[in-house]
Amino acid sequence: GLDMAFWMSLIATGIALVLGLIVGYLTHSDKKEATIEKGADAGETAQESVVNDVLVESPVSGNVVDLTTIQDPVFSSLAMGKGIAIEPDSNVVVAPFNGVVESLFPTGHAIGLKSDNGAEVLIHIGIDTVKLEGKYFKPLVSQ
């Protein structure tokens, strides 16, 4: 038959599972998943959205484009998360909310921001712009 070691390991596994569920339940925050509403259809002017109870304004003026239609498989497949693409009509990108710069890529083509309320946004400029190795980008902030 089955020896005592089998039953003890089965009991230990069950206890670990139950404790993991309890700790997960107790430490779970009510932070909402960052969602971007389709309030602006493709072709409309980018304005603002609410993410994690934070008003997120457009970091650049221009026309909204459905993210799944752009020619960058990483972003169009939504592997980096939900978002929007904007065809800019200016060359200035600003912070979409009050917060801190969590990450600034050395090439200056992408910046990660975190709002005071915990909403996180990645602003990525251009398609394949990492290949420019920082040429044409001048970040005015630091991490």
Order of alpha helices (4+ residues) and beta strands (2+ residues): alpha-beta-beta-beta-alpha-beta-beta-beta-beta
